Amino acid sequence: MPAHMVVPVGEGPWPGLVLVHEAFGLDENMRALADRMAGAGFLTLAPDLFSRGRRSACLRATFTALRRGHGPAFDDVEAARAQLVGDERCTGRVGVIGFCMGGAFALALAPRPGWDAASVNYGMLPSTPEALDGACPVVASYGGRDRSLSGAAEKLEVALAARGVPHDVREYPGAGHSFLNPTDSAPWWMAPVTRLVLHAGPDPVAAADAWERIDAFLAEHLGAPAG
């Protein structure tokens, strides 16, 4: 399976991190974010979930798997986790970080065995709060201008608190969807949705605060990066 693997500079071992990309695939934004997480001290592996065939077919199959809670996409993410666990450069503790579609995957994976922390970034919530029973620690970030996920941060906060899950959930009022991305890479034909509904695009101020929270949370629950 094609993937983007990034090794931190210095002496390991390091905590592992599987990065699950957004709906536009493993593009330059996602590769840049994987590079960034390695720079923060995490052995980072970003699998390409759209590598099994045509992009449109893979996209449909991936969202179908997300809706059902099982399927090839989940198998691919689990394979990435297993690869990190078996890597001598990894401490054996592995988290997941996801963006947009990947954020929904990160939240769906949080209750499953083998995951030590989850970073959920503008990810769709599960259909019922009970799906979060037994979840690993979760750090989540949402944009207040993202109409597609209106109220998601508050609902997630309530659900995690009720289950005693260690968490840090925050909504940034001035930010929209994909505010952590370095660049606005949405295709032109998506503009009516990305601009009017999602208000998508980089927000450096909100991103700076979110990254500080994410780095600290993952370091706490995966183990401080070596070096």
C-alpha positions as CSV (number, residue, x, y, z in Angstrom):
1,M,0.0,0.0,0.0
2,P,1.5,3.4,-0.9
3,A,2.1,5.6,2.1
4,H,4.1,8.6,3.3
5,M,6.5,7.6,6.1
6,V,8.4,10.3,8.0
7,V,11.1,9.6,10.6
8,P,12.0,12.3,13.2
9,V,15.5,13.7,13.3
10,G,17.6,12.4,16.2
11,E,17.8,9.3,18.3
12,G,14.7,7.1,18.7
13,P,12.7,5.3,19.5
14,W,9.7,7.6,19.1
15,P,5.9,7.2,19.6
16,G,4.1,6.2,16.5
17,L,1.4,8.1,14.7
18,V,-0.9,7.0,11.9
19,L,-2.2,10.0,9.9
20,V,-5.5,9.5,8.1
21,H,-6.0,11.9,5.2
22,E,-8.9,14.1,4.3
23,A,-11.4,13.4,1.4
24,F,-9.0,15.0,-1.2
25,G,-6.6,12.2,-0.5
26,L,-2.9,12.0,0.4
27,D,-2.1,15.3,-1.2
28,E,0.6,17.9,-0.6
29,N,-1.3,19.3,2.4
30,M,-1.5,15.9,4.1
31,R,2.2,15.1,3.3
32,A,3.1,18.4,4.8
33,L,1.1,17.7,8.0
34,A,2.8,14.3,8.2
35,D,6.2,16.0,7.9
36,R,5.1,18.4,10.6
37,M,4.2,15.6,13.1
38,A,7.5,13.9,12.5
39,G,9.1,17.3,13.3
40,A,7.2,17.2,16.6
41,G,8.8,13.9,17.4
42,F,6.4,11.3,16.2
43,L,7.2,8.4,13.8
44,T,4.5,9.2,11.3
45,L,2.9,6.9,8.7
46,A,0.2,8.2,6.4
47,P,-1.4,5.4,4.3
48,D,-3.0,6.2,1.0
49,L,-6.6,5.0,1.4
50,F,-7.4,5.8,-2.2
51,S,-4.8,3.5,-3.7
52,R,-7.0,0.5,-4.5
53,G,-8.4,1.9,-7.8
54,R,-10.0,5.0,-9.3
55,R,-10.2,7.9,-7.0
56,S,-14.0,8.2,-7.2
57,A,-14.6,4.5,-6.5
58,C,-12.1,4.5,-3.6
59,L,-13.8,7.6,-2.1
60,R,-17.2,5.9,-2.1
61,A,-15.8,2.7,-0.7
62,T,-14.0,4.6,2.1
63,F,-17.1,6.5,3.1
64,T,-19.1,3.3,3.0
65,A,-16.5,1.7,5.4
66,L,-16.7,4.7,7.7
67,R,-20.5,4.5,7.8
68,R,-20.5,0.7,8.5
69,G,-17.5,0.7,10.9
70,H,-15.6,-1.9,8.9
71,G,-14.1,-2.5,5.5
72,P,-10.8,-2.1,3.5
73,A,-10.1,1.4,4.7
74,F,-10.2,0.3,8.4
75,D,-8.0,-2.7,7.4
76,D,-5.5,-0.4,5.8
77,V,-5.3,1.9,8.8
78,E,-4.9,-1.1,11.1
79,A,-2.1,-2.4,8.8
80,A,-0.3,1.0,9.2
81,R,-0.7,0.8,13.0
82,A,0.7,-2.8,13.0
83,Q,3.7,-1.7,10.9
84,L,4.5,1.1,13.4
85,V,4.2,-1.3,16.3
86,G,6.6,-3.7,14.6
87,D,9.1,-1.0,13.8
88,E,12.1,-1.0,16.1
89,R,12.2,2.8,15.9
90,C,8.8,2.9,17.6
91,T,8.2,2.8,21.3
92,G,5.2,0.6,20.8
93,R,2.7,3.3,21.7
94,V,0.7,4.5,18.7
95,G,-1.9,7.2,18.1
96,V,-4.0,8.3,15.2
97,I,-4.5,11.8,13.8
98,G,-7.1,12.5,11.2
99,F,-8.4,15.5,9.2
100,C,-11.9,15.9,7.7
101,M,-12.8,12.4,6.6
102,G,-9.7,11.2,8.5
103,G,-11.0,12.9,11.6
104,A,-14.1,10.8,11.5
105,F,-11.9,7.7,11.2
106,A,-9.8,8.8,14.1
107,L,-12.9,9.1,16.3
108,A,-14.2,5.8,15.1
109,L,-10.9,4.1,15.9
110,A,-10.6,5.7,19.4
111,P,-12.6,3.0,21.2
112,R,-10.7,0.1,19.4
113,P,-7.8,-1.9,20.9
114,G,-4.3,-0.8,20.1
115,W,-4.8,3.0,20.0
116,D,-3.3,5.1,22.8
117,A,-4.5,8.5,21.7
118,A,-6.6,10.1,18.9
119,S,-6.4,13.6,17.4
120,V,-9.7,14.4,15.7
121,N,-9.7,17.5,13.4
122,Y,-13.1,18.6,12.1
123,G,-14.2,15.0,12.0
124,M,-17.8,13.9,11.8
125,L,-19.3,12.4,15.0
126,P,-20.5,8.8,15.3
127,S,-24.2,8.2,15.0
128,T,-24.6,7.6,18.7
129,P,-22.6,8.7,21.7
130,E,-22.4,5.1,22.9
131,A,-20.0,4.4,20.0
132,L,-17.4,6.3,22.1
133,D,-17.6,3.9,25.0
134,G,-14.1,2.9,26.1
135,A,-12.4,5.5,23.9
136,C,-8.7,6.3,24.3
137,P,-7.8,9.9,25.1
138,V,-9.1,12.4,22.5
139,V,-7.9,15.8,21.5
140,A,-10.3,17.5,19.0
141,S,-10.5,20.7,17.1
142,Y,-13.3,22.3,15.1
143,G,-14.0,25.5,13.3
144,G,-17.0,27.5,14.4
145,R,-17.8,28.7,10.8
146,D,-18.0,25.1,9.5
147,R,-21.7,24.7,9.0
148,S,-21.4,21.0,8.2
149,L,-20.3,20.4,11.8
150,S,-22.3,22.9,13.7
151,G,-22.5,22.0,17.3
152,A,-20.1,19.0,16.9
153,A,-17.5,20.2,19.4
154,E,-20.1,20.7,22.2
155,K,-21.7,17.3,21.5
156,L,-18.3,15.6,21.6
157,E,-17.3,17.4,24.7
158,V,-20.4,16.2,26.5
159,A,-20.1,12.6,25.2
160,L,-16.4,12.2,26.3
161,A,-17.0,13.8,29.6
162,A,-19.9,11.5,30.4
163,R,-17.7,8.5,29.7
164,G,-14.7,9.7,31.7
165,V,-12.5,9.8,28.6
166,P,-9.5,12.2,29.0
167,H,-10.0,14.8,26.4
168,D,-9.4,18.3,25.1
169,V,-12.1,19.6,22.7
170,R,-12.1,23.1,21.4
171,E,-14.0,25.1,18.8
172,Y,-12.4,28.1,17.1
173,P,-15.2,30.6,16.3
174,G,-13.4,32.4,13.4
175,A,-12.1,29.3,11.7
176,G,-13.8,27.0,9.2
177,H,-13.2,23.5,7.9
178,S,-9.6,22.4,7.1
179,F,-8.2,25.4,9.0
180,L,-5.0,23.3,9.9
181,N,-4.1,22.9,6.2
182,P,-1.0,24.9,5.1
183,T,-2.7,25.8,1.8
184,D,-6.2,26.0,0.3
185,S,-6.1,23.1,-2.2
186,A,-9.8,22.5,-2.8
187,P,-10.6,22.1,-6.5
188,W,-12.4,25.0,-8.1
189,W,-15.6,23.0,-8.7
190,M,-15.9,22.5,-5.0
191,A,-15.9,26.2,-4.3
192,P,-19.7,26.6,-3.6
193,V,-19.4,24.0,-0.8
194,T,-16.0,24.8,0.5
195,R,-16.6,28.6,0.7
196,L,-20.3,28.9,1.5
197,V,-20.9,25.9,3.7
198,L,-17.5,24.8,5.1
199,H,-15.7,28.2,5.0
200,A,-12.7,26.0,4.5
201,G,-9.1,27.2,4.3
202,P,-6.1,27.9,6.4
203,D,-6.4,29.9,9.6
204,P,-2.8,30.5,10.9
205,V,-3.9,31.9,14.2
206,A,-6.3,29.2,15.1
207,A,-3.9,26.6,13.7
208,A,-1.1,27.8,16.0
209,D,-3.2,27.3,19.1
210,A,-4.6,23.9,17.9
211,W,-1.1,22.6,17.1
212,E,0.2,23.5,20.5
213,R,-2.7,21.6,22.1
214,I,-2.3,18.6,19.8
215,D,1.4,18.3,20.4
216,A,1.1,18.6,24.1
217,F,-1.8,16.1,24.3
218,L,-0.1,13.5,22.2
219,A,3.2,13.8,24.0
220,E,1.3,13.3,27.3
221,H,-0.6,10.2,26.2
222,L,1.8,8.6,23.8
223,G,4.9,9.4,25.8
224,A,7.1,12.5,25.4
225,P,9.0,12.2,22.1
226,A,12.6,11.0,22.6
227,G,15.4,13.5,22.6
